[in-house]
Amino acid sequence: MITVNVSRFNKETDSEPYFESYEIEKTQGMKLLDALQDINEKYDADISFRSSCRAGQCGSCSVKYNGDGVLACQQEVEDNCKIEAANFPIIKDLIVDRSSVDEKVQNLHLSCQQENSDDALNETMPNSQLKDTKKVRSCIECYSCLSSCPVVKYFEDEFGGPFYLRYLSKFDFDPRDIKDRLSESLEEGLYKCTSCGKCREVCPKNINTFGDAIEKLRAIACQEGKGPLPKHVAFKENIIETGRSVKGEGKSFIEEAGVEGKSKIALFTGCMVDKKLKHVGHALVNVLKKHGIEIDIPKEQVCCGSPLLRTGQTDIIQSLVDKNKEVFKDYDIVLTICAGCGSTLKNNHPEYGSKLNVMDISEFLDDKLNLEDMKELDMTVTWHDPCHLYRGQGIETEPRDILKKIKGINFVEMEKPNQCCGAGGGIKAGHPEIALKLSTEKAKMIKDTGAEAVITICPFCQHNIQDGLNHEGLSDVKAMNILELLEKSYSD
């Protein structure tokens, strides 16, 4: 038997939704639709919900499952789960009024019909544009992305969200459409997406809305002089001037610790570690020494280009990729200690002709830990999944394995460890109010665990989460890179 918690609401009798719990027998492969039907039959519960094709094609059965948008016909049910209505005005129970978005999309189609000229409609679409538009056309309008987007949740009036921006991109990429979709995208908050990838994770059609729609729209905005945001310009200026997207004081980490020619394993430092969080780099060196591992830290390496790719400033990406490809070409392994760098090197650089053997530090260290030399730490910690690690690289278990192996560590999971903290996609610089709101929500989850520290592998997340903790009066709780915790466990 399993317990299923279902949100109930009748606008004629209830002031707000509430949960009712039901016990049912779980059968193998039971989906949410099956569970809801069993509940209605067993308890005569009369739960209202939509469903149609039962094949993941119509999108009508979209609901929220443990806080994320899903299709009820596809999501398997688990014990003590929560089933809620999608993030729209509730008509009854799990049935919602989606007319606001439906009308918005309908108006978009009407404007297309009104604005397109006969000549434009008769154009033959080039293969490259056909490929781009095909990537974003398979949507079944379930709106799961809107129910899961962290920015839409708190800034719905300011951000059109992944669904609508994807829809606009479909028209913008089509040369037959002559309306100014780019300006519409900017009005809908093109630069308010954190690049977390949650929309792709919940999409039943696996549409990469950020990479194939939003990121491309941002690149077009830059090409047409309508982007990026003023605060993003500094990324490119700094890279052109110094090879790094951020500035720092004093010697860089590479200048302090750079070593070459001793190992076939190299470290890709990333800009934040090299310029601002140098102690994280030194922690890595100290931890690897405890394992008898030597690494090279090449001095000629430059920014991976992630800040430019995320903000649409793509014109110098090829030169950055070529530079790093040359610097790291003779190494067997390239280690990263920044989730954003790792994701960019693995996922974006091959598109520009460079494919290095890149490993996140948690992948590398998971089976190599020197447990004998560890001391008891007597600490309670929790873990934050960086979006570019969890969704960008598919790394989830390795850092948790490491935390559980460190002596004296009491590891407690927070409610939603993989919820975006708001640091990515140029948000921290361009829209700090969004970054702070998401980081304070993350801070509240951290507080609930009773942890003394939140551990991660992303300098941007680390910095932003600490801002959220400080804002919530939790400055005694520290955001730490996993290497800092390991260094602490090995220190004298």
ABEGO torsion letter per residue (X at the ends): XBBBBBBBBBAAABABBBBBBBBBBBBBGBBAAAAAAAAAAAAGAGBBBBBBAGAGAAGAABBBBGGBBBBAAABBBBBGBBBBBBBBBBABEABBBAAAAAAAAAAAAAAAAAABBAAAAABBBBAAAAAAAAAAAABAGAGAAAAABAAAAAAAAABAEAAAAAAAAAAAABAABABBAAAAAAAAGAAABAGAGAAAAABAAGBBAAAAAAAAAAAAAAAAGAOBBAAAAAAAAAAAAAGBABBBBEBBAAAAABBBGABABBBBAEAAAAAABAAAAAAAAAAAAAAGBBBBBBAABBBAGAAAAAAGBAAAAAAAAAAAAAAAAABABBBBABAAAAAAAAAAAAAAGBBBBBBBAAAAAAAABBAAABBBAGBBBBBBBBAAAAAAAGBAAAAAAAAAABBGBBBBBBABAABBAGABGGAAAABAAAAAAAAAAAAAAAAAAGBABBBBBBAAAAAAAAAAAAAAGAAABBBBBAAAAAAAAABX
